[in-house]
Amino acid sequence: MKCSRIQAKLAIMVTLAFAVSSCSLVPEYFRPAAPVPEAYPGQPASESVTEAPPLTWQSYFPDADLQKLIQVGLEHNRDLKTAVLRMDEAKATYGVQKADRLPTIQGNIGYDRSRTVFSSSQAFEAELFRAGVGITDYEIDIFGRVKSLSQSALEQYLSVAENRQVIQATLVTEIATQYVNLLAIHAQLKLAQQTLEDRKQTLQRTQRRFEAGIDQILDVKAAQIQVEQVQAQYAQWQRQLETTKNALYLLLGEPTQRTALTVKPLEDLKLGTTTIGLPSTLLTRRADIRAAEHQLKAANANIGAARAAFYPRLQLTTNVGLVNSDFSKLFTQTGSNYWAFSPQLVIPIFNYGRNKANLNLAETRQHIEIVNYEKTIQTAFKEVMDVLSTRTAIAEEAAARTRLSELESSRLQLVKRKLDQGLVNYLELLDAQRSVLDAQAQALQIKQQALQNQVSLYKALGGN
């Protein structure tokens, strides 16, 4: 019976506390205008749609071998694991701050023993056992200070969650880029190996012609130089291959290099396509922009908390329970009950301008977050423009490099036939061989740049 009365009194107190907690001093939030043009310069009308579909790495990178590497990286990469833990940390912080909005109800059992001396011959001793439940120093959030802090913590958590998505998109982009580099280096190695074999054959042929008195020693030395130059290039590509493998395995995050790196011709690596959309779509597609906006909202909420500090704070301490001088009778009908209700109104009078300074600080930080938000949008716009402004030129250069490589190869075959007929000298053959190698190497490099450009578009448009 006593317990039911205690619970009823406690419920009334909690209900009263919630009833008066309704005010908020957080300024109304308005999203700042995006400081970028309404459309990308030179963008085709077919790509100027307002709503662009979500861009997932599974759809943008359909190659099975690349998808396998990305999946391994998403499971084992340490940067991504750290981002997940940061998200858990922010979530726990929000949980702690959110708990402050509710009263903490605690049970307590206490024992008091006292002695009162009336005179040298008279003294009185008493002991008292007490058990109860109550609320200690609960702030009744009249002006929304605690609610504002909780809202700020929530926005901080959401920002960290978006930053985790940023790290994932960056990881996917880096894995794809390194895989493109790996295939390109393998192609360069294959080209260098074929060229080296051809140069060695040329050297042997020149050596025989020198021994037969047809060519001079200068021709032999020139052929030897060509062999050593290609040999040096081959060793250089070998070194780059190993460093690229190491970089790729670091991104994958495996303790051992157990994941196989499938090698294929560079032209066999196919990437997906996507709708570019308008710059305004970046506000929702790019996780870094969403994270910056959550930081801005958190700063906005902190202004509400700083404003609330100028107003009185109502704190409540209450306790209800049982008392008895005999512990064995504490929870029986013979025990006595008690209750205590201690509201406290704390009014700021003079604190040397601390509250004003805190409000100025909160407002300044909000202005900083506005600038950061605008800068993030401008950076995103610039990254998309970098990709769009170069992809057409890269495609044109790739076609020209391919044609040039074919022409140089045809020229080399003509020079070889004329050399056999004695119509050209050996130096012309060396020049033709050198031109073929340069043209083929540059054709591979521009193909690599074209694929890297496509990979960069995934991140620039906010892939996830």
Secondary structure as UniProt FT lines:
FT   HELIX           2..19
FT   TURN            41..42
FT   HELIX           45..47
FT   HELIX           57..60
FT   HELIX           64..76
FT   HELIX           78..99
FT   TURN            100..101
FT   STRAND          105..117
FT   STRAND          123..140
FT   TURN            142..143
FT   HELIX           145..211
FT   TURN            212..213
FT   HELIX           217..252
FT   HELIX           266..268
FT   HELIX           279..281
FT   HELIX           282..285
FT   HELIX           287..308
FT   TURN            309..310
FT   STRAND          313..324
FT   HELIX           327..329
FT   TURN            330..331
FT   TURN            333..334
FT   STRAND          336..346
FT   TURN            352..353
FT   HELIX           354..420
FT   TURN            421..422
FT   HELIX           426..460
FT   TURN            461..462
//
